[in-house]
Amino acid sequence: MTHDISTAIVTGASKGIGAAIARQLAADGFQTVVNYAESVGQAEDVVASIEAAGGQALAIRADVSDPRAVADLFERTEAQFGTVDVLVNNAGVTTFGPLSEVRDEDYQHLIAVNLTGTFNGMREGARRVRDGGRIINLSTSIIGHYSPGNAVYTATKAAVEAMTHILAKELGPRRITVNAVAPGPVATELLLAGRSPELIQRLTNEIPLGRLGQPEDIARIVSFLASAESGWVNGQVIRANGGRN
């Protein structure tokens, strides 16, 4: 797959899907910024694995819920690598449980990271991603399935999808595409933490392809959306869930 683009920022890239995306884009030839909030050791491990494979990468700490930190993330990227060509808004958090039991602090945290954090990235990206570049957001395939226990998380991602569609129209004249990838159940810490083996098995049984997704499944879709080949794909949400919904 060919890319005519050189620098990518991946938020929340110290582990899970974000780390797989960072490694994939680096393998595709991008100078890749591995953003993290707290997990400095894991972020540095991702950078080390990229460099060991011959790629270029840099770990930059920034809390995406803080607009000043997101602006600084772009400034440090530009200082190191030049223009920002691709932004992947991947950073996200989740909780699992009935809506009636959601704590105020959990609600606020989900809004701050998933919705405000993605908004901060999209807004800064709209100002600073180069003409002809790419903005790729992470959503969820729970939208359309609406499974119990995920109310606030799903609501934040539904809002992300709405902004994705609108920003795609706003940035179209600059040839910047804006798309989203909506994973189904992927075998990451984010999915597995707090869920029983029985629930994970039930999730797996609901997937026609018979397995949980792997982070690399999602990374390959992001790779396509970041590539020159995806230039006519804009304002879309790609649901990657093995046929679950």
C-alpha positions in Angstrom: 0.0 0.0 0.0 1.5 3.3 -1.0 1.4 6.5 1.0 2.2 10.0 -0.2 2.0 11.2 3.4 4.8 11.3 5.9 3.8 12.2 9.5 1.1 10.6 11.7 -0.1 11.3 15.2 -1.8 8.5 17.0 -3.5 9.4 20.3 -3.7 6.8 23.1 -1.0 4.7 21.3 0.8 3.1 24.3 -1.2 -0.1 24.2 -4.0 -2.0 22.5 -5.5 -0.8 19.3 -3.5 2.5 19.4 -0.2 0.7 19.7 -1.1 -1.6 16.8 -2.1 1.5 14.7 1.2 3.2 15.5 3.2 0.2 14.5 1.3 -0.3 11.3 1.6 3.3 10.2 5.3 3.3 11.0 5.6 0.1 8.9 3.8 1.9 6.1 6.5 4.6 6.2 5.1 7.3 8.4 7.1 9.2 11.0 4.8 8.3 13.9 4.1 10.1 17.1 3.0 7.7 19.9 0.9 9.8 22.2 0.2 8.7 25.7 -1.4 10.1 28.9 0.3 8.1 31.7 1.9 4.9 30.4 5.3 6.3 29.5 7.1 2.9 29.7 4.6 1.3 27.4 4.8 4.2 25.0 8.6 4.0 24.9 8.3 0.3 24.3 6.1 1.0 21.2 8.7 3.5 20.0 11.5 1.0 20.5 9.6 -1.7 18.6 9.0 0.7 15.7 12.7 1.8 15.6 13.8 -1.9 15.9 11.8 -2.5 12.7 13.5 0.4 10.9 10.8 3.0 11.5 10.9 6.5 13.0 8.8 7.3 16.1 8.6 9.6 19.0 6.6 9.3 22.3 4.8 12.5 23.4 2.8 12.8 26.5 -0.5 14.8 26.3 -3.8 14.5 28.0 -6.2 14.8 25.1 -9.0 16.2 27.3 -6.8 19.3 27.7 -6.9 21.5 24.6 -3.6 23.2 25.5 -2.0 19.8 25.7 -3.3 18.8 22.3 -2.0 22.1 20.8 1.4 21.3 22.3 1.2 17.8 20.9 0.9 19.3 17.4 3.6 21.9 18.0 6.1 19.3 19.3 5.3 17.0 16.3 5.8 19.8 13.8 9.1 20.7 15.5 10.3 17.2 15.2 8.8 16.0 11.9 7.4 18.9 10.0 3.8 19.0 8.9 1.1 16.8 10.4 -0.3 14.7 7.6 -2.5 12.1 9.5 -4.2 12.3 12.8 -5.7 9.2 14.4 -8.0 10.1 17.4 -7.8 6.7 19.1 -7.5 7.6 22.8 -10.5 6.3 24.8 -11.7 4.9 28.0 -14.7 2.7 29.0 -16.6 1.4 32.0 -19.0 -1.4 32.0 -22.2 -1.6 34.0 -25.9 -0.6 34.1 -26.6 3.1 33.5 -28.3 3.3 36.9 -25.0 2.5 38.5 -22.7 4.9 36.6 -20.9 7.1 39.0 -20.6 10.9 38.3 -16.9 10.7 38.1 -17.0 7.9 35.6 -19.5 9.7 33.5 -17.3 12.9 33.5 -14.2 10.9 32.7 -15.8 9.2 29.7 -17.0 12.5 28.4 -13.6 14.2 29.0 -11.5 11.6 27.2 -13.8 10.0 24.5 -15.8 13.1 23.5 -13.9 16.2 24.5 -10.6 14.5 23.8 -11.6 13.6 20.3 -13.1 17.0 19.7 -9.9 18.6 20.8 -8.0 16.5 18.4 -10.4 17.1 15.5 -10.4 20.9 16.1 -6.6 21.1 16.3 -6.4 18.7 13.3 -8.8 20.8 11.3 -6.5 23.8 11.8 -3.2 22.1 11.4 -3.4 18.9 9.3 -2.0 19.7 5.9 -4.3 20.0 2.8 -4.8 16.6 1.4 -4.3 14.9 4.8 -6.3 12.5 6.8 -8.3 12.6 10.1 -9.4 9.2 11.4 -11.5 8.7 14.5 -12.2 5.6 16.5 -15.8 4.8 17.3 -17.5 1.6 18.3 -19.7 -1.0 16.7 -21.8 -1.0 19.9 -23.6 1.7 18.0 -26.2 -0.3 16.1 -26.0 -3.1 18.7 -26.7 -1.0 21.8 -25.7 -3.7 24.2 -26.6 -3.1 27.9 -23.8 -1.9 30.2 -22.3 0.5 27.7 -24.6 3.4 27.7 -22.3 6.4 28.3 -19.4 4.9 26.3 -21.7 4.4 23.3 -23.2 7.9 23.7 -19.7 9.4 23.5 -18.9 7.5 20.4 -22.2 8.4 18.7 -21.3 12.0 19.2 -17.9 11.3 17.6 -19.6 9.8 14.6 -21.8 12.9 14.2 -18.8 15.2 14.3 -17.0 12.9 11.8 -19.7 13.3 9.2 -19.9 17.1 9.6 -16.1 17.8 9.7 -15.7 15.7 6.5 -18.0 18.2 4.7 -16.3 21.2 6.3 -12.8 20.0 5.3 -13.6 18.6 1.9 -12.6 21.7 0.0 -9.1 21.2 1.5 -9.1 17.6 0.3 -8.7 16.4 3.9 -10.8 13.2 4.4 -12.4 12.6 7.8 -13.5 9.0 8.5 -14.1 6.7 11.5 -13.4 3.1 12.3 -15.9 1.4 14.6 -14.5 -1.8 16.0 -16.5 -4.6 17.4 -15.2 -6.7 20.3 -11.3 -6.6 20.1 -9.1 -8.6 22.4 -7.5 -5.7 24.3 -7.2 -4.7 28.0 -10.0 -2.2 27.4 -12.4 -5.0 26.5 -11.2 -7.7 28.8 -10.9 -5.7 32.1 -13.9 -6.2 34.3 -15.7 -8.7 32.1 -16.1 -12.4 33.1 -14.8 -15.2 30.8 -18.4 -16.2 30.3 -19.3 -12.7 29.0 -16.3 -12.7 26.7 -17.3 -16.2 25.4 -20.8 -14.9 24.8 -19.5 -11.9 22.9 -17.3 -14.3 20.8 -20.3 -16.5 20.1 -22.2 -13.5 18.7 -19.5 -12.9 16.0 -20.2 -14.8 12.8 -16.5 -15.1 12.1 -16.1 -17.0 15.4 -13.4 -14.9 17.0 -12.7 -11.7 18.7 -11.0 -9.0 16.7 -7.3 -8.4 17.1 -5.7 -4.9 17.3 -4.0 -5.6 13.9 -7.4 -6.1 12.3 -8.3 -2.5 13.1 -4.8 -1.1 12.3 -5.0 -2.4 8.7 -8.2 -0.5 8.2 -6.6 2.7 9.5 -3.7 2.0 7.2 -6.1 2.1 4.3 -7.8 5.2 5.4 -4.4 6.9 5.8 -3.3 5.9 2.3 -3.6 7.6 -1.1 -5.9 4.7 -2.2 -8.6 6.0 0.2 -8.8 9.4 -1.3 -12.5 9.0 -2.4 -13.6 7.7 1.0 -14.8 10.6 3.1 -17.3 11.0 5.9 -17.7 7.3 6.4 -17.8 4.9 9.4 -16.3 1.5 8.7 -17.8 -1.0 11.1 -15.2 -3.8 11.7 -16.9 -6.4 13.9 -16.8 -9.8 12.2 -20.4 -9.4 11.1 -21.8 -9.1 14.7 -23.9 -6.1 13.6 
